[in-house]
Amino acid sequence: MSLNAKPAAWTLRLPPARHATASADMDDRDISAAGQGPRRYRARISAALVLDRNRLQESTGTPQSWRFHDFVSTFQLMLPHRVEKIHQALAAGDWEDARIAAQSLSWSAAKAGACRLELIADLIDADLQSGRNARARETACLLQGAATELATTLTRLSAG
């Protein structure tokens, strides 16, 4: 829907009927096949930083502080559990639990400065919220690789 400005009056212009029904009738396979599925935003995911050190240090302090080491070790300890919880909920078809788990991962990743992991979790949540469950499952396949890469980066950072 858009507004069409004419000199004398404003008119409301609705999209053509074919666009309105085509988007409503498309399922997850059609969206992926049309190039609008996870392949479309994989470039955004791969371009996102694995770790934003500035955000991490804003939350936890310098790498030499006890608070930093405590946060990083707890985050690394919980990360596999958080990722697995999303996978289990998606496999069981429990979309609400999957959304909650994805939101939890997104929030903790944001605090840790894990931009790529946060983006993946946000995309899973958005897909589930809009009913694109197959697309959420496909995006969730990227979680394990991103989590492993983040854990490696955090370990190197903690080691100094």
N, CA and C atoms as an extended XYZ file, in Angstrom:
480
Properties=species:S:1:pos:R:3:atomname:S:1:resname:S:1:resid:I:1 pbc="F F F"
N         0.848       -1.154        0.000 N   MET     1
C         0.000        0.000        0.000 CA  MET     1
C         0.902        1.229        0.000 C   MET     1
N         0.556        2.194       -0.772 N   SER     2
C         1.330        3.430       -0.818 CA  SER     2
C         0.416        4.603       -1.102 C   SER     2
N         0.936        5.769       -0.819 N   LEU     3
C         0.176        6.982       -1.091 CA  LEU     3
C         0.610        7.548       -2.439 C   LEU     3
N        -0.356        7.978       -3.203 N   ASN     4
C        -0.088        8.586       -4.498 CA  ASN     4
C        -0.458       10.058       -4.392 C   ASN     4
N         0.530       10.920       -4.513 N   ALA     5
C         0.277       12.351       -4.355 CA  ALA     5
C        -0.110       12.966       -5.692 C   ALA     5
N        -1.279       13.550       -5.728 N   LYS     6
C        -1.730       14.303       -6.888 CA  LYS     6
C        -1.899       15.742       -6.417 C   LYS     6
N        -1.815       16.695       -7.318 N   PRO     7
C        -1.886       18.090       -6.888 CA  PRO     7
C        -3.112       18.428       -6.061 C   PRO     7
N        -4.256       17.885       -6.374 N   ALA     8
C        -5.478       18.316       -5.703 CA  ALA     8
C        -5.865       17.407       -4.539 C   ALA     8
N        -5.408       16.148       -4.526 N   ALA     9
C        -5.885       15.237       -3.494 CA  ALA     9
C        -4.889       14.104       -3.263 C   ALA     9
N        -5.033       13.472       -2.113 N   TRP    10
C        -4.245       12.276       -1.807 CA  TRP    10
C        -5.127       11.072       -2.080 C   TRP    10
N        -4.566       10.083       -2.740 N   THR    11
C        -5.327        8.861       -2.978 CA  THR    11
C        -4.545        7.679       -2.444 C   THR    11
N        -5.248        6.717       -1.996 N   LEU    12
C        -4.641        5.502       -1.480 CA  LEU    12
C        -4.577        4.483       -2.599 C   LEU    12
N        -3.389        3.960       -2.849 N   ARG    13
C        -3.223        2.994       -3.926 CA  ARG    13
C        -2.787        1.662       -3.329 C   ARG    13
N        -3.578        0.620       -3.546 N   LEU    14
C        -3.269       -0.719       -3.064 CA  LEU    14
C        -2.406       -1.444       -4.085 C   LEU    14
N        -1.591       -2.393       -3.638 N   PRO    15
C        -0.777       -3.146       -4.596 CA  PRO    15
C        -1.675       -4.007       -5.484 C   PRO    15
N        -1.207       -4.347       -6.669 N   PRO    16
C        -2.009       -5.212       -7.534 CA  PRO    16
C        -2.339       -6.518       -6.821 C   PRO    16
N        -3.453       -7.098       -7.167 N   ALA    17
C        -3.943       -8.309       -6.489 CA  ALA    17
C        -2.955       -9.451       -6.601 C   ALA    17
N        -2.255       -9.579       -7.705 N   ARG    18
C        -1.340      -10.706       -7.875 CA  ARG    18
C        -0.210      -10.665       -6.850 C   ARG    18
N         0.238       -9.471       -6.454 N   HIS    19
C         1.296       -9.378       -5.464 CA  HIS    19
C         0.789       -9.739       -4.078 C   HIS    19
N        -0.384       -9.308       -3.761 N   ALA    20
C        -0.926       -9.580       -2.430 CA  ALA    20
C        -1.165      -11.063       -2.243 C   ALA    20
N        -1.725      -11.743       -3.243 N   THR    21
C        -2.009      -13.164       -3.079 CA  THR    21
C        -0.772      -14.005       -3.261 C   THR    21
N         0.159      -13.577       -4.085 N   ALA    22
C         1.361      -14.377       -4.301 CA  ALA    22
C         2.183      -14.462       -3.025 C   ALA    22
N         2.322      -13.369       -2.299 N   SER    23
C         3.122      -13.418       -1.083 CA  SER    23
C         2.402      -14.195        0.015 C   SER    23
N         1.084      -14.158        0.035 N   ALA    24
C         0.348      -14.886        1.060 CA  ALA    24
C         0.353      -16.384        0.799 C   ALA    24
N         0.398      -16.789       -0.472 N   ASP    25
C         0.329      -18.200       -0.810 CA  ASP    25
C         1.682      -18.897       -0.836 C   ASP    25
N         2.763      -18.139       -0.778 N   MET    26
C         4.088      -18.748       -0.861 CA  MET    26
C         4.407      -19.478        0.431 C   MET    26
N         4.949      -20.689        0.314 N   ASP    27
C         5.423      -21.376        1.504 CA  ASP    27
C         6.939      -21.252        1.567 C   ASP    27
N         7.576      -21.911        2.539 N   ASP    28
C         9.014      -21.764        2.743 CA  ASP    28
C         9.829      -22.210        1.540 C   ASP    28
N         9.398      -23.260        0.849 N   ARG    29
C        10.149      -23.735       -0.318 CA  ARG    29
C        10.123      -22.699       -1.424 C   ARG    29
N         8.975      -22.049       -1.626 N   ASP    30
C         8.876      -21.031       -2.661 CA  ASP    30
C         9.759      -19.832       -2.344 C   ASP    30
N         9.801      -19.437       -1.083 N   ILE    31
C        10.598      -18.289       -0.695 CA  ILE    31
C        12.077      -18.592       -0.916 C   ILE    31
N        12.525      -19.795       -0.494 N   SER    32
C        13.922      -20.161       -0.692 CA  SER    32
C        14.249      -20.272       -2.166 C   SER    32
N        13.342      -20.831       -2.936 N   ALA    33
C        13.583      -21.000       -4.360 CA  ALA    33
C        13.631      -19.653       -5.073 C   ALA    33
N        12.913      -18.685       -4.572 N   ALA    34
C        12.891      -17.369       -5.192 CA  ALA    34
C        14.138      -16.548       -4.860 C   ALA    34
N        15.048      -17.127       -4.077 N   GLY    35
C        16.265      -16.408       -3.725 CA  GLY    35
C        16.076      -15.448       -2.565 C   GLY    35
N        14.991      -15.585       -1.840 N   GLN    36
C        14.737      -14.691       -0.718 CA  GLN    36
C        14.882      -15.409        0.607 C   GLN    36
N        15.375      -16.628        0.582 N   GLY    37
C        15.554      -17.398        1.803 CA  GLY    37
C        16.892      -17.098        2.440 C   GLY    37
N        17.403      -18.029        3.213 N   PRO    38
C        18.656      -17.807        3.922 CA  PRO    38
C        19.830      -17.456        3.015 C   PRO    38
N        19.826      -17.895        1.773 N   ARG    39
C        20.930      -17.534        0.872 CA  ARG    39
C        21.007      -16.025        0.682 C   ARG    39
N        19.858      -15.367        0.754 N   ARG    40
C        19.829      -13.918        0.546 CA  ARG    40
C        20.563      -13.176        1.657 C   ARG    40
N        20.418      -13.634        2.882 N   TYR    41
C        21.068      -12.912        3.964 CA  TYR    41
C        22.296      -13.613        4.505 C   TYR    41
N        22.739      -14.692        3.870 N   ARG    42
C        23.999      -15.319        4.282 CA  ARG    42
C        25.171      -14.383        4.081 C   ARG    42
N        25.089      -13.515        3.074 N   ALA    43
C        26.159      -12.539        2.864 CA  ALA    43
C        26.238      -11.600        4.062 C   ALA    43
N        25.082      -11.202        4.606 N   ARG    44
C        25.076      -10.356        5.807 CA  ARG    44
C        25.683      -11.096        6.988 C   ARG    44
N        25.377      -12.377        7.101 N   ILE    45
C        25.890      -13.158        8.217 CA  ILE    45
C        27.407      -13.291        8.112 C   ILE    45
N        27.892      -13.643        6.934 N   SER    46
C        29.339      -13.835        6.792 CA  SER    46
C        30.098      -12.513        6.907 C   SER    46
N        29.440      -11.394        6.633 N   ALA    47
C        30.096      -10.092        6.757 CA  ALA    47
C        30.092       -9.579        8.200 C   ALA    47
N        29.230      -10.129        9.040 N   ALA    48
C        29.153       -9.674       10.430 CA  ALA    48
C        30.403      -10.108       11.195 C   ALA    48
N        30.814       -9.272       12.118 N   LEU    49
C        31.983       -9.586       12.942 CA  LEU    49
C        31.710      -10.809       13.801 C   LEU    49
N        32.710      -11.658       13.950 N   VAL    50
C        32.583      -12.784       14.867 CA  VAL    50
C        32.526      -12.240       16.289 C   VAL    50
N        33.410      -11.295       16.585 N   LEU    51
C        33.460      -10.708       17.924 CA  LEU    51
C        33.791       -9.234       17.821 C   LEU    51
N        32.962       -8.416       18.419 N   ASP    52
C        33.213       -6.986       18.522 CA  ASP    52
C        33.809       -6.744       19.911 C   ASP    52
N        35.120       -6.579       19.962 N   ARG    53
C        35.817       -6.434       21.239 CA  ARG    53
C        35.350       -5.214       22.023 C   ARG    53
N        35.000       -4.152       21.329 N   ASN    54
C        34.545       -2.943       22.025 CA  ASN    54
C        33.257       -3.197       22.795 C   ASN    54
N        32.298       -3.896       22.162 N   ARG    55
C        31.041       -4.205       22.859 CA  ARG    55
C        31.280       -5.133       24.035 C   ARG    55
N        32.163       -6.107       23.850 N   LEU    56
C        32.480       -7.037       24.934 CA  LEU    56
C        33.119       -6.292       26.102 C   LEU    56
N        34.040       -5.404       25.805 N   GLN    57
C        34.712       -4.670       26.882 CA  GLN    57
C        33.787       -3.659       27.548 C   GLN    57
N        32.818       -3.116       26.813 N   GLU    58
C        31.820       -2.236       27.440 CA  GLU    58
C        31.015       -2.998       28.480 C   GLU    58
N        30.733       -4.265       28.207 N   SER    59
C        29.933       -5.084       29.119 CA  SER    59
C        30.741       -5.634       30.278 C   SER    59
N        32.005       -5.969       30.015 N   THR    60
C        32.742       -6.745       31.012 CA  THR    60
C        34.050       -6.128       31.482 C   THR    60
N        34.526       -5.101       30.843 N   GLY    61
C        35.802       -4.511       31.232 CA  GLY    61
C        36.936       -5.029       30.362 C   GLY    61
N        38.137       -4.765       30.804 N   THR    62
C        39.311       -5.140       30.010 CA  THR    62
C        39.578       -6.633       30.129 C   THR    62
N        40.301       -7.207       29.158 N   PRO    63
C        40.621       -8.647       29.227 CA  PRO    63
C        41.423       -9.042       30.464 C   PRO    63
N        42.029       -8.085       31.159 N   GLN    64
C        42.796       -8.416       32.355 CA  GLN    64
C        41.925       -8.497       33.617 C   GLN    64
N        40.687       -8.029       33.546 N   SER    65
C        39.844       -7.977       34.750 CA  SER    65
C        39.216       -9.345       35.047 C   SER    65
N        38.920       -9.565       36.321 N   TRP    66
C        38.278      -10.816       36.728 CA  TRP    66
C        36.869      -10.908       36.165 C   TRP    66
N        36.206       -9.749       36.056 N   ARG    67
C        34.841       -9.726       35.526 CA  ARG    67
C        34.802      -10.218       34.092 C   ARG    67
N        35.792       -9.812       33.301 N   PHE    68
C        35.898      -10.250       31.908 CA  PHE    68
C        36.044      -11.770       31.846 C   PHE    68
N        36.993      -12.316       32.603 N   HIS    69
C        37.231      -13.761       32.570 CA  HIS    69
C        36.040      -14.546       33.090 C   HIS    69
N        35.384      -14.022       34.117 N   ASP    70
C        34.197      -14.688       34.654 CA  ASP    70
C        33.076      -14.722       33.616 C   ASP    70
N        32.836      -13.597       32.965 N   PHE    71
C        31.785      -13.535       31.952 CA  PHE    71
C        32.101      -14.440       30.767 C   PHE    71
N        33.321      -14.353       30.260 N   VAL    72
C        33.696      -15.136       29.085 CA  VAL    72
C        33.625      -16.630       29.374 C   VAL    72
N        34.099      -17.058       30.526 N   SER    73
C        34.060      -18.490       30.842 CA  SER    73
C        32.617      -18.978       31.006 C   SER    73
N        31.775      -18.174       31.647 N   THR    74
C        30.362      -18.550       31.792 CA  THR    74
C        29.661      -18.564       30.441 C   THR    74
N        29.934      -17.582       29.610 N   PHE    75
C        29.335      -17.531       28.272 CA  PHE    75
C        29.738      -18.752       27.453 C   PHE    75
N        31.024      -19.098       27.481 N   GLN    76
C        31.500      -20.260       26.726 CA  GLN    76
C        30.915      -21.558       27.269 C   GLN    76
N        30.725      -21.627       28.566 N   LEU    77
C        30.141      -22.814       29.180 CA  LEU    77
C        28.686      -23.000       28.757 C   LEU    77
N        27.942      -21.888       28.667 N   MET    78
C        26.518      -21.955       28.334 CA  MET    78
C        26.233      -22.006       26.832 C   MET    78
N        27.183      -21.596       26.011 N   LEU    79
C        26.954      -21.485       24.570 CA  LEU    79
C        26.498      -22.793       23.914 C   LEU    79
N        27.169      -23.917       24.140 N   PRO    80
C        26.691      -25.159       23.495 CA  PRO    80
C        25.266      -25.533       23.920 C   PRO    80
N        24.944      -25.287       25.178 N   HIS    81
C        23.593      -25.582       25.674 CA  HIS    81
C        22.552      -24.705       24.983 C   HIS    81
N        22.850      -23.426       24.828 N   ARG    82
C        21.911      -22.510       24.181 CA  ARG    82
C        21.672      -22.889       22.716 C   ARG    82
N        22.755      -23.234       22.017 N   VAL    83
C        22.634      -23.636       20.611 CA  VAL    83
C        21.837      -24.944       20.505 C   VAL    83
N        22.154      -25.896       21.368 N   GLU    84
C        21.459      -27.189       21.334 CA  GLU    84
C        19.978      -27.031       21.656 C   GLU    84
N        19.648      -26.135       22.555 N   LYS    85
C        18.238      -25.905       22.914 CA  LYS    85
C        17.441      -25.420       21.699 C   LYS    85
N        18.042      -24.560       20.887 N   ILE    86
C        17.375      -24.099       19.662 CA  ILE    86
C        17.172      -25.268       18.710 C   ILE    86
N        18.227      -26.056       18.500 N   HIS    87
C        18.122      -27.199       17.587 CA  HIS    87
C        17.067      -28.205       18.049 C   HIS    87
N        17.034      -28.492       19.340 N   GLN    88
C        16.053      -29.447       19.871 CA  GLN    88
C        14.627      -28.937       19.690 C   GLN    88
N        14.401      -27.672       19.985 N   ALA    89
C        13.053      -27.110       19.853 CA  ALA    89
C        12.614      -27.101       18.388 C   ALA    89
N        13.516      -26.765       17.479 N   LEU    90
C        13.174      -26.776       16.053 CA  LEU    90
C        12.894      -28.191       15.567 C   LEU    90
N        13.682      -29.150       16.025 N   ALA    91
C        13.478      -30.550       15.615 CA  ALA    91
C        12.142      -31.083       16.130 C   ALA    91
N        11.759      -30.644       17.327 N   ALA    92
C        10.490      -31.094       17.908 CA  ALA    92
C         9.296      -30.322       17.361 C   ALA    92
N         9.545      -29.258       16.635 N   GLY    93
C         8.449      -28.450       16.106 CA  GLY    93
C         7.830      -27.547       17.154 C   GLY    93
N         8.549      -27.300       18.232 N   ASP    94
C         8.060      -26.417       19.291 CA  ASP    94
C         8.544      -25.002       18.973 C   ASP    94
N         7.778      -24.293       18.183 N   TRP    95
C         8.197      -22.998       17.658 CA  TRP    95
C         8.341      -21.935       18.742 C   TRP    95
N         7.476      -21.978       19.741 N   GLU    96
C         7.548      -20.984       20.807 CA  GLU    96
C         8.824      -21.173       21.638 C   GLU    96
N         9.149      -22.408       21.995 N   ASP    97
C        10.392      -22.660       22.728 CA  ASP    97
C        11.608      -22.293       21.888 C   ASP    97
N        11.539      -22.554       20.590 N   ALA    98
C        12.649      -22.196       19.702 CA  ALA    98
C        12.832      -20.682       19.664 C   ALA    98
N        11.727      -19.944       19.623 N   ARG    99
C        11.813      -18.474       19.632 CA  ARG    99
C        12.427      -17.969       20.932 C   ARG    99
N        11.998      -18.515       22.051 N   ILE   100
C        12.529      -18.090       23.345 CA  ILE   100
C        14.018      -18.404       23.434 C   ILE   100
N        14.413      -19.590       22.966 N   ALA   101
C        15.827      -19.971       22.993 CA  ALA   101
C        16.648      -19.079       22.062 C   ALA   101
N        16.104      -18.742       20.899 N   ALA   102
C        16.809      -17.865       19.960 CA  ALA   102
C        16.945      -16.455       20.543 C   ALA   102
N        15.905      -15.977       21.200 N   GLN   103
C        15.979      -14.657       21.831 CA  GLN   103
C        17.015      -14.645       22.953 C   GLN   103
N        17.042      -15.705       23.735 N   SER   104
C        18.015      -15.811       24.816 CA  SER   104
C        19.437      -15.791       24.273 C   SER   104
N        19.664      -16.557       23.212 N   LEU   105
C        20.990      -16.578       22.592 CA  LEU   105
C        21.330      -15.210       22.015 C   LEU   105
N        20.376      -14.565       21.394 N   SER   106
C        20.605      -13.252       20.803 CA  SER   106
C        21.005      -12.228       21.869 C   SER   106
N        20.292      -12.222       22.977 N   TRP   107
C        20.574      -11.264       24.044 CA  TRP   107
C        21.964      -11.494       24.639 C   TRP   107
N        22.282      -12.747       24.934 N   SER   108
C        23.594      -13.014       25.527 CA  SER   108
C        24.711      -12.762       24.514 C   SER   108
N        24.467      -13.069       23.242 N   ALA   109
C        25.467      -12.799       22.206 CA  ALA   109
C        25.681      -11.295       22.056 C   ALA   109
N        24.625      -10.518       22.166 N   ALA   110
C        24.753       -9.060       22.072 CA  ALA   110
C        25.622       -8.521       23.205 C   ALA   110
N        25.407       -9.031       24.389 N   LYS   111
C        26.208       -8.587       25.541 CA  LYS   111
C        27.668       -8.992       25.379 C   LYS   111
N        27.900      -10.142       24.742 N   ALA   112
C        29.265      -10.640       24.550 CA  ALA   112
C        29.939      -10.038       23.321 C   ALA   112
N        29.212       -9.276       22.542 N   GLY   113
C        29.793       -8.696       21.336 CA  GLY   113
C        29.894       -9.687       20.188 C   GLY   113
N        29.144      -10.774       20.267 N   ALA   114
C        29.164      -11.813       19.242 CA  ALA   114
C        28.161      -11.448       18.148 C   ALA   114
N        28.572      -10.560       17.258 N   CYS   115
C        27.664       -9.984       16.261 CA  CYS   115
C        27.083      -11.030       15.315 C   CYS   115
N        27.908      -11.938       14.829 N   ARG   116
C        27.431      -12.946       13.877 CA  ARG   116
C        26.421      -13.883       14.530 C   ARG   116
N        26.732      -14.332       15.730 N   LEU   117
C        25.816      -15.222       16.441 CA  LEU   117
C        24.508      -14.506       16.776 C   LEU   117
N        24.608      -13.255       17.162 N   GLU   118
C        23.419      -12.454       17.451 CA  GLU   118
C        22.547      -12.316       16.203 C   GLU   118
N        23.152      -12.054       15.065 N   LEU   119
C        22.400      -11.906       13.819 CA  LEU   119
C        21.697      -13.201       13.437 C   LEU   119
N        22.388      -14.325       13.557 N   ILE   120
C        21.775      -15.616       13.219 CA  ILE   120
C        20.588      -15.885       14.135 C   ILE   120
N        20.761      -15.662       15.432 N   ALA   121
C        19.669      -15.890       16.386 CA  ALA   121
C        18.490      -14.965       16.108 C   ALA   121
N        18.782      -13.701       15.774 N   ASP   122
C        17.712      -12.759       15.442 CA  ASP   122
C        16.952      -13.195       14.193 C   ASP   122
N        17.668      -13.698       13.202 N   LEU   123
C        17.018      -14.150       11.973 CA  LEU   123
C        16.144      -15.380       12.233 C   LEU   123
N        16.616      -16.280       13.077 N   ILE   124
C        15.803      -17.452       13.438 CA  ILE   124
C        14.529      -17.001       14.133 C   ILE   124
N        14.666      -16.088       15.073 N   ASP   125
C        13.503      -15.563       15.788 CA  ASP   125
C        12.530      -14.888       14.828 C   ASP   125
N        13.043      -14.070       13.929 N   ALA   126
C        12.175      -13.371       12.971 CA  ALA   126
C        11.475      -14.352       12.039 C   ALA   126
N        12.194      -15.370       11.591 N   ASP   127
C        11.578      -16.384       10.723 CA  ASP   127
C        10.468      -17.135       11.457 C   ASP   127
N        10.721      -17.502       12.695 N   LEU   128
C         9.697      -18.216       13.470 CA  LEU   128
C         8.501      -17.319       13.757 C   LEU   128
N         8.760      -16.069       14.029 N   GLN   129
C         7.674      -15.137       14.327 CA  GLN   129
C         6.773      -14.947       13.108 C   GLN   129
N         7.355      -14.989       11.913 N   SER   130
C         6.550      -14.801       10.707 CA  SER   130
C         6.081      -16.119       10.094 C   SER   130
N         6.321      -17.239       10.781 N   GLY   131
C         5.807      -18.525       10.319 CA  GLY   131
C         6.659      -19.227        9.278 C   GLY   131
N         7.859      -18.757        9.045 N   ARG   132
C         8.756      -19.419        8.083 CA  ARG   132
C         9.628      -20.423        8.831 C   ARG   132
N         9.013      -21.499        9.265 N   ASN   133
C         9.674      -22.469       10.128 CA  ASN   133
C        10.785      -23.233        9.408 C   ASN   133
N        10.571      -23.599        8.164 N   ALA   134
C        11.605      -24.310        7.408 CA  ALA   134
C        12.822      -23.417        7.208 C   ALA   134
N        12.582      -22.164        6.964 N   ARG   135
C        13.688      -21.219        6.792 CA  ARG   135
C        14.447      -21.039        8.107 C   ARG   135
N        13.748      -21.046        9.219 N   ALA   136
C        14.404      -20.955       10.528 CA  ALA   136
C        15.293      -22.169       10.761 C   ALA   136
N        14.815      -23.332       10.383 N   ARG   137
C        15.627      -24.553       10.512 CA  ARG   137
C        16.876      -24.473        9.648 C   ARG   137
N        16.716      -23.959        8.450 N   GLU   138
C        17.866      -23.831        7.553 CA  GLU   138
C        18.890      -22.837        8.109 C   GLU   138
N        18.417      -21.761        8.666 N   THR   139
C        19.315      -20.767        9.258 CA  THR   139
C        19.996      -21.329       10.499 C   THR   139
N        19.287      -22.156       11.250 N   ALA   140
C        19.850      -22.749       12.463 CA  ALA   140
C        21.044      -23.648       12.156 C   ALA   140
N        21.136      -24.131       10.948 N   CYS   141
C        22.295      -24.946       10.560 CA  CYS   141
C        23.590      -24.144       10.633 C   CYS   141
N        23.497      -22.828       10.587 N   LEU   142
C        24.679      -21.971       10.657 CA  LEU   142
C        25.142      -21.711       12.093 C   LEU   142
N        24.306      -22.060       13.058 N   LEU   143
C        24.611      -21.746       14.457 CA  LEU   143
C        25.875      -22.427       14.956 C   LEU   143
N        26.014      -23.712       14.696 N   GLN   144
C        27.126      -24.467       15.262 CA  GLN   144
C        28.470      -23.927       14.779 C   GLN   144
N        28.561      -23.637       13.486 N   GLY   145
C        29.806      -23.092       12.956 CA  GLY   145
C        30.140      -21.736       13.555 C   GLY   145
N        29.128      -20.884       13.694 N   ALA   146
C        29.347      -19.557       14.276 CA  ALA   146
C        29.733      -19.666       15.752 C   ALA   146
N        29.120      -20.594       16.475 N   ALA   147
C        29.433      -20.778       17.892 CA  ALA   147
C        30.857      -21.298       18.072 C   ALA   147
N        31.260      -22.217       17.226 N   THR   148
C        32.617      -22.758       17.305 CA  THR   148
C        33.650      -21.680       17.004 C   THR   148
N        33.386      -20.897       15.974 N   GLU   149
C        34.301      -19.817       15.606 CA  GLU   149
C        34.396      -18.777       16.729 C   GLU   149
N        33.274      -18.470       17.342 N   LEU   150
C        33.267      -17.520       18.453 CA  LEU   150
C        34.035      -18.070       19.646 C   LEU   150
N        33.813      -19.331       19.987 N   ALA   151
C        34.511      -19.937       21.125 CA  ALA   151
C        36.024      -19.908       20.915 C   ALA   151
N        36.457      -20.189       19.703 N   THR   152
C        37.884      -20.139       19.387 CA  THR   152
C        38.429      -18.724       19.559 C   THR   152
N        37.696      -17.751       19.063 N   THR   153
C        38.120      -16.349       19.179 CA  THR   153
C        38.181      -15.911       20.632 C   THR   153
N        37.176      -16.283       21.435 N   LEU   154
C        37.163      -15.915       22.848 CA  LEU   154
C        38.312      -16.582       23.609 C   LEU   154
N        38.619      -17.818       23.266 N   THR   155
C        39.723      -18.527       23.920 CA  THR   155
C        41.044      -17.827       23.629 C   THR   155
N        41.248      -17.444       22.367 N   ARG   156
C        42.468      -16.725       22.008 CA  ARG   156
C        42.546      -15.377       22.714 C   ARG   156
N        41.420      -14.698       22.815 N   LEU   157
C        41.395      -13.385       23.484 CA  LEU   157
C        41.691      -13.526       24.968 C   LEU   157
N        41.127      -14.544       25.606 N   SER   158
C        41.345      -14.756       27.033 CA  SER   158
C        42.782      -15.152       27.334 C   SER   158
N        43.378      -15.894       26.412 N   ALA   159
C        44.760      -16.342       26.617 CA  ALA   159
C        45.746      -15.183       26.502 C   ALA   159
N        45.320      -14.136       25.849 N   GLY   160
C        46.140      -12.927       25.753 CA  GLY   160
C        46.864      -12.887       24.487 C   GLY   160
